[in-house]
Amino acid sequence: MKKLWPWVKTYRTSLGLALLFTMAGALLAQVTPLVMEYSVNRVQEMLNHPVPARQVWTIVGGLVAILLGKECLSLGVQLGQKFVSDRLRFRLGADLYDHSIRRVVSYHLFFFSLSQNQTGRLEKRIDKGIESLTKTVKNLFVDIIPMLANAALALLIIYNKNYWVGIVATLILPLYAYISREQSHRQKQIRRGIQTVREEKAQALFGLLESIFVVKSFVREKYESGRQQVLNLNLCENEIRHHRTNYLFDGLKSIAEQLGVVLVFVVTIYFVLQQQMTIGAILLHLMLFNNVSAPVRHLHRIYDEYTEALTYAEGFFDMIENDTYLPSQGTLTAPDLRGEFVMKDVDFVYPNGKQALSQVNLRLAPGKTTALVGLSGAGKSSAMNLLAGFFEPTRGQVLLDGQPIAAYDSDFVRQNVGLVMQKNHIFGGTIEENIRYGKLDATAAEVEEAARKASLHEQIMQLPEGYASEARALSGGQQQRIAIARLFLKNPPILFLDEPTASLDAITSEQIKDSLDAIKKGRTVLIISHAISQIMDADQIYVLKDGHLIGEGTHESLYQSGGLYREIIESNARTLNLGRLAATVLG
């Protein structure tokens, strides 16, 4: 509640109305027991001293009018209470959601690389965290405070009527509360297990649907169904344990409540027979005791929801309050950015413990093209991510124009860096919307020009809906060209290209290469590619192996030196069968 208060206090007016309705509801709840006591006593008097029929109907009519009026007022109070609490709940939920999204998207990629922060888990944590927290706030003003106010007033009236009956009504409450507390305590671990399994189930289902093509291509439907069945069975068993425990303790609470009713009844009967109380006090005390025991009767449900909210709140607040994953808050900007990147003695270890880079030193000269070459897993993409500021080195420094990249405003750096990665995300939406992501205020003509440079315009125009076609329905190669079109539209001074022509046919690759060659001029360019033509054109080439820098130089110097670089070039030549290809073309 302390952590929620900064959001809740925004709605002080709603809180004030909720408390006003609460007090009105608590007062109205005592009307019926008092009317019932008066009615029984009045009837007893009329039996002992008969009155005219007209007076009887007047008394009965007055009592009915009071009860009906009370019910109408209670209905209005309840509706007002629910309206105010729901408005508070949904607005609070919207505020929490907006804040959590702003917070999560600001985190370093370190955060998203952790196993506990997989997409399905994060989605479940955000949704269930906000749902349980807002439900707790609603319960506080719709259930907890109204019932406690009702119980306090009812108990006060009982004590006012008879001190001993009040003591008996009070003594039974600790027993009832103890049973509810034990119930919730035993359920806590079960709920934690349920939360974990739910997150695993959500992540597994997300992964299954995401990889359905691979599942079907390997005929693994039964295998995947079995994995889902194990998680579902685990969740089912935990839910059964949860409800079985509830049934047991609900029975114990029912016994405790009935014991309280019996004790209040017996004590009241005693004082009635002693002629210290009227016969109407029996009904009054039983109805008031019901008002007293109502909060305790629902204590488990409220406490259960509250502890469930605590369980999800732990993960939710840990997610949105963890400053560990916030990037360095640099403020440096440079209107005349040269684009010189330097890595000095850089080590980089991923959160899972895998060391991607070790003692790496390299330089990206401004206005020049630099290539990173190496086998798969050599650390090329990791180096690019460090240079782009997505991660911070475990040891060493990454400098931009002589200043630590962490000292720069992160938005400034990324606005000046254009990236095309091996796997480029395509958003749900049209082709035009996806290309315009590179420059949100771009005109239709600018979008079309970017598509032309990416050799995509002609194919788009062949689609029935043109640029309004669904982007995710395109082939992998066409989606790659959308990513390249974004780059052309953004037109940044620094380019980081990780396999920019992957998934493209030979003709399109050549067209894209020509377009990239044109845009490279005068820009700082870092390229990772297995295409010989992309590597050979670089002004400087660095060779990585298992995270270590093992060579640097131009294409000619590295090839003459032999080693891994020569092996890569010669393997490419053999794969392409360059001898026969050259003979065919030149012959």
C-alpha positions in Angstrom: 0.0 0.0 0.0 2.9 2.3 0.7 4.2 1.7 -2.8 0.8 2.2 -4.3 0.1 5.4 -2.4 1.9 7.7 -4.9 -0.6 6.6 -7.6 -3.7 6.4 -5.3 -3.2 9.9 -3.8 -3.9 11.3 -7.2 -7.5 10.4 -6.7 -8.1 12.0 -3.3 -11.7 13.0 -4.3 -12.6 9.5 -5.2 -11.1 8.3 -1.9 -13.1 10.9 0.1 -16.4 9.9 -1.6 -15.6 6.2 -1.0 -15.1 6.9 2.7 -18.3 9.0 2.9 -20.3 6.2 1.3 -18.6 3.7 3.7 -19.8 5.6 6.8 -23.3 6.0 5.4 -23.4 2.3 4.6 -22.2 1.3 8.1 -24.9 3.5 9.7 -27.7 2.1 7.5 -26.6 -1.5 8.2 -27.6 -1.0 11.9 -31.1 0.2 11.1 -32.6 -3.2 10.4 -31.5 -4.8 13.8 -32.8 -1.8 15.7 -36.1 -1.8 13.8 -36.5 -5.6 14.4 -35.8 -5.1 18.2 -38.4 -2.3 18.3 -40.9 -4.4 16.3 -40.6 -7.4 18.6 -40.9 -5.3 21.7 -43.9 -3.3 20.3 -45.7 -6.5 19.3 -45.1 -7.9 22.8 -46.7 -4.7 24.2 -49.6 -4.9 21.9 -50.3 -8.5 22.9 -50.3 -7.5 26.5 -52.3 -4.3 25.9 -54.4 -4.6 22.7 -54.7 -1.4 20.5 -57.1 -0.5 17.8 -56.6 -2.1 14.3 -56.0 1.3 12.7 -53.2 2.0 15.1 -51.7 -1.4 14.3 -51.7 -0.7 10.6 -50.1 2.7 11.3 -47.3 1.1 13.3 -46.8 -1.7 10.8 -46.9 0.8 7.8 -44.4 3.1 9.5 -42.0 0.2 10.2 -42.3 -1.1 6.6 -41.7 2.4 5.3 -38.5 2.8 7.4 -37.2 -0.6 6.2 -38.0 0.1 2.5 -36.5 3.6 2.8 -33.4 2.1 4.4 -33.1 -0.5 1.6 -33.4 2.2 -1.1 -30.8 4.4 0.6 -28.5 1.3 1.0 -28.9 0.5 -2.7 -27.9 4.1 -3.6 -24.9 3.9 -1.2 -23.8 0.6 -2.6 -24.1 1.8 -6.2 -22.1 4.9 -5.4 -19.5 2.9 -3.6 -19.0 0.5 -6.5 -19.0 3.3 -9.1 -16.4 5.3 -7.2 -14.2 2.2 -6.4 -14.4 0.9 -10.0 -13.5 4.3 -11.4 -10.5 4.4 -9.0 -9.6 0.8 -9.9 -9.6 1.3 -13.7 -7.8 4.6 -13.6 -5.2 3.3 -11.2 -4.8 0.2 -13.4 -4.2 2.5 -16.5 -1.7 4.6 -14.6 0.2 1.5 -13.4 0.2 0.0 -16.9 1.5 3.2 -18.5 4.3 3.5 -15.9 5.3 -0.2 -16.2 5.5 0.0 -20.0 7.6 3.2 -19.9 9.9 1.6 -17.3 10.3 -1.7 -19.0 11.1 -0.3 -22.5 13.8 2.0 -20.9 15.8 -1.0 -19.6 19.0 -2.3 -21.0 18.8 -5.4 -23.2 20.5 -7.2 -20.2 17.0 -7.2 -18.6 15.4 -9.0 -21.5 18.1 -11.6 -21.8 17.4 -13.0 -18.4 15.4 -16.2 -18.4 12.9 -14.9 -15.9 12.1 -12.0 -18.2 11.0 -13.9 -21.2 8.1 -12.4 -23.2 5.4 -14.6 -21.8 6.6 -14.2 -18.2 6.8 -10.5 -18.4 3.3 -10.3 -20.0 1.8 -12.4 -17.2 3.7 -10.4 -14.5 2.4 -7.1 -15.7 -1.2 -8.2 -16.3 -1.6 -10.2 -13.1 0.4 -7.7 -11.0 -1.8 -4.8 -12.1 -5.0 -6.8 -11.8 -4.3 -8.0 -8.3 -3.1 -4.6 -7.0 -6.1 -2.7 -8.4 -8.4 -5.4 -7.0 -6.9 -5.0 -3.6 -7.5 -1.2 -3.7 -11.1 -1.9 -4.7 -11.6 -4.5 -1.9 -10.2 -2.0 0.6 -12.9 0.6 -0.1 -15.7 -1.8 -1.1 -15.2 -4.7 1.3 -12.6 -4.1 4.1 -13.3 -0.6 5.3 -17.2 -0.8 5.0 -17.3 -4.2 6.8 -14.9 -3.0 9.5 -17.0 0.2 10.0 -20.2 -1.9 10.0 -18.7 -4.4 12.6 -17.4 -1.6 14.8 -20.7 0.2 15.0 -22.6 -3.1 15.6 -20.2 -4.1 18.4 -20.5 -0.6 19.9 -24.4 -1.0 20.0 -24.1 -4.5 21.6 -21.8 -3.1 24.3 -24.2 -0.2 24.8 -27.1 -2.7 25.2 -25.2 -5.2 27.4 -21.6 -5.3 28.4 -21.4 -9.1 28.9 -23.0 -9.9 25.5 -20.4 -7.5 23.9 -17.6 -9.4 25.6 -18.9 -12.8 24.4 -19.3 -11.4 20.8 -15.7 -10.1 21.0 -14.1 -13.2 22.4 -15.1 -15.4 19.5 -13.5 -13.1 16.9 -9.8 -13.9 17.7 -10.5 -17.6 17.2 -12.2 -16.9 13.8 -9.4 -14.6 12.8 -6.7 -17.2 13.8 -8.4 -19.8 11.6 -8.5 -17.4 8.6 -4.8 -16.4 9.2 -3.7 -20.1 9.3 -5.7 -20.7 6.1 -4.0 -17.9 4.3 -0.6 -18.8 5.6 -0.9 -22.3 4.3 -2.1 -21.1 0.9 0.8 -18.7 0.4 3.3 -21.3 -0.8 0.6 -22.9 -3.0 -0.1 -19.6 -4.6 3.6 -18.9 -5.3 3.7 -22.3 -7.0 0.6 -21.5 -9.0 2.1 -18.1 -10.1 5.3 -19.8 -11.3 3.5 -22.5 -13.2 1.2 -20.0 -14.8 4.1 -18.0 -16.0 5.8 -21.1 -17.4 2.6 -22.2 -19.1 2.1 -18.8 -20.7 5.7 -18.7 -21.9 5.4 -22.3 -23.2 2.2 -21.6 -25.1 3.7 -18.4 -26.6 6.8 -20.4 -27.7 4.6 -23.1 -29.2 2.5 -20.7 -31.3 5.6 -18.8 -32.3 7.4 -21.9 -33.6 4.4 -23.8 -35.0 6.1 -24.0 -38.4 9.1 -25.8 -37.0 6.9 -28.1 -34.8 4.9 -29.2 -37.9 8.0 -29.6 -40.1 9.5 -32.0 -37.6 6.1 -33.7 -36.8 6.4 -32.8 -33.1 2.7 -32.2 -32.4 2.5 -35.0 -29.9 5.7 -34.0 -28.2 4.7 -30.4 -27.8 1.2 -31.4 -26.7 2.8 -33.6 -24.0 4.9 -30.7 -22.8 1.8 -28.5 -22.5 0.0 -31.4 -20.8 2.7 -31.7 -18.1 2.5 -27.9 -17.3 -1.3 -28.0 -17.4 -1.4 -31.0 -15.0 1.0 -29.3 -12.6 -1.2 -26.2 -12.6 -4.3 -28.4 -12.1 -2.8 -30.2 -9.1 -1.8 -26.9 -7.5 -5.3 -25.5 -8.0 -6.9 -28.6 -6.4 -4.6 -28.3 -3.4 -5.5 -24.6 -3.1 -9.3 -25.3 -3.1 -9.0 -28.4 -0.9 -7.3 -26.3 1.8 -10.0 -23.7 1.4 -12.8 -26.2 1.9 -11.2 -27.5 5.1 -10.7 -24.1 6.7 -14.1 -22.8 5.6 -15.7 -25.7 7.5 -13.7 -24.8 10.6 -14.7 -21.1 10.3 -18.4 -22.1 9.9 -18.1 -24.0 13.2 -16.5 -21.1 14.9 -19.2 -18.7 13.7 -22.0 -20.9 14.8 -20.3 -21.3 18.2 -20.4 -17.5 18.5 -24.1 -17.4 17.5 -24.9 -20.0 20.2 -23.0 -18.1 22.9 -24.6 -14.8 22.1 -28.0 -16.4 22.0 -27.5 -18.2 25.4 -26.1 -15.1 27.2 -29.0 -12.9 25.8 -31.6 -15.5 26.8 -30.1 -15.5 30.3 -30.5 -11.7 30.7 -34.0 -11.8 29.1 -35.1 -14.4 31.7 -33.5 -12.3 34.4 -35.7 -9.5 33.0 -32.7 -7.3 32.5 -33.4 -7.1 28.7 -36.5 -7.2 26.5 -37.3 -10.1 24.3 -36.5 -8.0 21.3 -32.9 -8.0 22.4 -32.6 -11.7 21.3 -33.2 -10.7 17.6 -31.2 -7.5 18.0 -28.1 -9.2 19.3 -28.2 -12.1 16.8 -28.5 -9.6 13.8 -25.8 -7.3 15.2 -23.5 -10.3 15.8 -24.0 -11.2 12.2 -22.8 -7.7 11.3 -19.8 -8.2 13.6 -18.9 -11.6 12.2 -19.4 -10.6 8.6 -15.9 -9.1 8.2 -14.3 -12.1 9.9 -16.4 -14.4 7.7 -15.0 -12.8 4.6 -11.6 -12.3 6.2 -10.1 -15.3 4.5 -11.3 -14.2 1.0 -10.0 -10.7 1.5 -6.7 -11.8 3.1 -6.4 -14.5 0.4 -6.8 -11.9 -2.3 -4.5 -9.5 -0.4 -1.7 -12.1 -0.1 -2.2 -13.1 -3.7 -1.7 -9.5 -4.6 1.4 -9.4 -2.5 2.8 -12.4 -4.3 2.3 -10.8 -7.7 3.2 -7.3 -6.4 6.7 -8.6 -5.4 7.4 -9.5 -9.0 5.7 -6.5 -10.4 7.4 -3.9 -8.2 10.7 -5.7 -8.5 10.3 -5.3 -12.2 9.4 -1.6 -12.3 11.6 -0.4 -9.4 14.9 -2.2 -10.3 17.4 0.5 -11.2 20.0 -2.2 -12.0 18.8 -2.4 -15.6 18.5 1.3 -16.3 21.0 2.6 -18.8 23.6 5.2 -17.7 21.9 8.5 -17.7 24.3 10.4 -20.0 23.5 13.9 -21.1 26.2 14.5 -23.7 25.3 15.4 -27.2 27.4 16.5 -30.1 26.0 18.6 -33.0 29.2 17.8 -35.0 29.4 14.1 -34.3 32.3 12.5 -36.2 31.4 8.9 -35.6 34.7 7.5 -34.4 34.2 4.4 -32.2 36.9 2.8 -30.1 36.8 -0.4 -28.0 39.6 -0.5 -25.4 40.4 -3.8 -23.6 36.8 -4.8 -23.7 35.4 -7.9 -21.9 31.7 -8.7 -22.1 29.9 -11.4 -20.2 26.1 -12.1 -20.7 23.9 -12.4 -17.6 23.8 -16.2 -18.1 27.6 -16.3 -17.6 28.7 -16.8 -21.2 31.7 -14.7 -22.1 31.2 -13.2 -25.5 34.3 -10.9 -25.8 37.7 -10.9 -24.2 40.4 -8.2 -24.4 39.0 -6.7 -27.6 40.6 -3.5 -29.1 39.3 -2.0 -32.3 38.5 1.3 -34.0 35.8 2.4 -36.4 37.3 5.3 -38.3 34.9 8.1 -39.1 33.7 8.1 -42.7 35.1 4.7 -43.3 33.7 1.1 -43.6 34.8 -1.4 -41.0 34.0 -5.1 -41.2 33.9 -7.8 -38.5 34.6 -11.3 -39.7 34.5 -14.6 -37.9 32.8 -17.9 -37.5 29.4 -18.1 -35.9 29.5 -17.4 -32.2 32.8 -15.4 -32.5 31.3 -12.3 -30.8 30.6 -10.1 -33.8 27.0 -9.3 -33.0 27.9 -8.8 -29.3 30.6 -6.2 -30.3 28.0 -4.4 -32.5 25.6 -4.3 -29.6 28.2 -2.8 -27.3 29.1 -0.2 -29.9 25.4 0.7 -30.3 25.1 1.2 -26.6 22.6 -1.6 -26.1 24.9 -3.2 -23.5 27.7 -2.0 -21.3 31.0 -3.8 -21.2 31.9 -6.0 -18.3 35.4 -4.5 -18.3 37.1 -1.9 -20.5 35.7 1.1 -22.4 33.7 1.9 -25.5 34.3 5.4 -26.7 32.5 7.6 -29.2 34.5 10.6 -30.4 36.8 10.2 -27.4 34.1 10.1 -24.8 32.6 7.1 -23.1 29.5 6.1 -24.9 27.7 5.8 -21.5 28.2 9.6 -21.1 26.1 10.3 -24.2 22.3 10.7 -24.1 21.2 7.2 -25.3 18.4 8.7 -27.5 21.0 10.9 -29.2 23.3 7.9 -30.0 20.5 5.8 -31.4 19.0 8.6 -33.4 22.4 8.9 -35.2 22.9 5.1 -35.6 21.0 3.1 -38.2 20.8 -0.7 -37.7 19.9 -3.6 -39.9 20.1 -6.9 -37.9 20.1 -10.5 -38.8 16.6 -10.8 -37.5 14.5 -7.7 -38.1 11.2 -7.4 -36.3 8.2 -6.7 -38.4 5.3 -5.1 -36.5 1.7 -6.1 -37.0 0.3 -3.5 -39.5 0.8 -2.3 -43.1 3.9 -2.2 -45.1 3.8 1.6 -45.1 3.5 1.7 -41.3 6.5 -0.6 -40.9 8.7 1.4 -43.3 7.6 4.7 -41.7 8.9 3.4 -38.4 12.3 4.7 -39.5 10.9 8.2 -39.6 7.5 8.7 -38.1 6.7 12.0 -39.9 7.8 10.8 -43.3 5.6 11.6 -46.3 4.2 8.9 -48.6 6.7 10.0 -51.2 9.6 9.5 -48.8 8.3 6.1 -47.9 8.0 5.1 -51.5 11.5 6.4 -52.3 12.9 4.3 -49.4 11.2 1.2 -50.7 12.6 1.9 -54.2 16.2 2.1 -52.8 15.5 -1.3 -51.0 14.3 -2.8 -54.3 10.9 -3.4 -52.8 8.6 -0.9 -54.5 7.8 -2.9 -57.6 6.9 -6.0 -55.5 4.6 -3.9 -53.2 2.8 -2.5 -56.2 2.0 -6.0 -57.4 0.1 -6.7 -54.1 -3.7 -6.1 -54.2 -3.6 -3.5 -51.5 -0.1 -2.1 -52.3 1.5 -0.3 -49.3 -1.7 -1.0 -47.2 -0.9 -4.8 -47.3 -0.2 -6.7 -44.1 3.6 -6.6 -43.6 3.8 -9.9 -41.8 2.3 -11.7 -44.8 5.4 -11.0 -46.9 8.2 -13.4 -47.4 11.3 -13.4 -45.3 13.4 -11.7 -47.9 10.7 -9.0 -48.4 10.6 -8.4 -44.7 14.4 -8.0 -44.8 14.0 -5.3 -47.4 11.4 -3.5 -45.2 14.1 -3.3 -42.5 16.6 -1.9 -45.1 13.9 0.6 -46.3 13.6 1.8 -42.7 17.4 2.5 -42.7 17.2 4.5 -45.9 14.3 6.5 -44.5 16.1 7.2 -41.3 19.2 8.3 -43.2 21.6 8.3 -40.2 25.3 9.3 -40.2 26.4 6.0 -38.7 25.4 2.6 -40.1 25.6 -0.8 -38.3 24.8 -3.6 -40.7 24.5 -7.2 -39.5 24.0 -9.5 -42.5 22.0 -6.8 -44.4 21.4 -9.0 -47.4 20.5 -12.1 -45.6 17.5 -14.0 -47.0 17.8 -12.1 -50.3 18.3 -13.6 -53.7 21.5 -12.8 -55.7 20.0 -10.1 -57.9 18.3 -8.3 -55.1 21.5 -8.6 -53.0 23.4 -6.9 -55.7 20.8 -4.2 -56.0 20.8 -3.6 -52.2 24.6 -3.6 -52.2 24.6 -0.8 -54.8 22.1 1.1 -52.7 24.1 0.6 -49.5 27.4 1.6 -51.3 25.7 4.8 -52.2 24.5 5.6 -48.7 27.8 4.5 -47.1 29.7 7.4 -48.6 30.9 9.9 -45.9 29.4 7.8 -43.1 30.9 5.6 -40.4 29.9 2.0 -41.3 30.3 -1.2 -39.4 29.3 -4.4 -41.3 29.1 -8.0 -40.4 28.6 -10.2 -43.4 29.5 -13.6 -44.8 29.2 -12.2 -48.3 32.7 -11.8 -49.9 31.8 -8.7 -51.8 30.7 -6.9 -48.6 33.9 -7.9 -46.7 36.4 -7.1 -49.5 35.1 -3.5 -49.9 35.8 -2.6 -46.2 38.5 -0.1 -45.4 39.5 -2.0 -42.3 38.7 -5.6 -41.3 38.8 -7.2 -37.8 38.8 -11.0 -37.4 37.2 -12.5 -34.3 37.5 -16.0 -32.9 35.8 -17.2 -29.7 35.5 -13.6 -28.5 39.2 -12.8 -29.1 40.6 -10.4 -31.8 43.1 -12.4 -33.8 43.7 -10.2 -36.8 43.2 -6.8 -38.4 44.0 -5.1 -41.7 42.8 -4.8 -45.2 41.4 -7.7 -47.3 44.7 -8.1 -49.2 46.9 -8.0 -46.1 44.8 -10.4 -44.1 44.6 -12.8 -47.0 48.3 -12.8 -47.5 48.8 -13.4 -43.7 46.8 -16.6 -44.0 45.0 -18.0 -40.9 41.3 -17.9 -40.3 40.5 -15.0 -42.7 42.1 -16.8 -45.6 40.1 -20.0 -44.6 36.9 -18.0 -44.6 37.5 -16.4 -48.0 38.6 -19.7 -49.6 35.6 -21.5 -48.1 33.3 -18.9 -49.6 35.0 -19.3 -53.0 34.6 -23.1 -52.9 31.0 -22.8 -51.8 30.2 -20.4 -54.7 32.3 -22.6 -57.1 33.9 -19.4 -58.3 36.2 -21.2 -60.8 33.3 -22.7 -62.8 31.2 -19.6 -62.3 33.9 -17.4 -63.7 34.5 -19.8 -66.7 30.7 -19.8 -67.4 30.4 -16.0 -67.2 33.6 -15.1 -69.0 33.5 -17.9 -71.5 
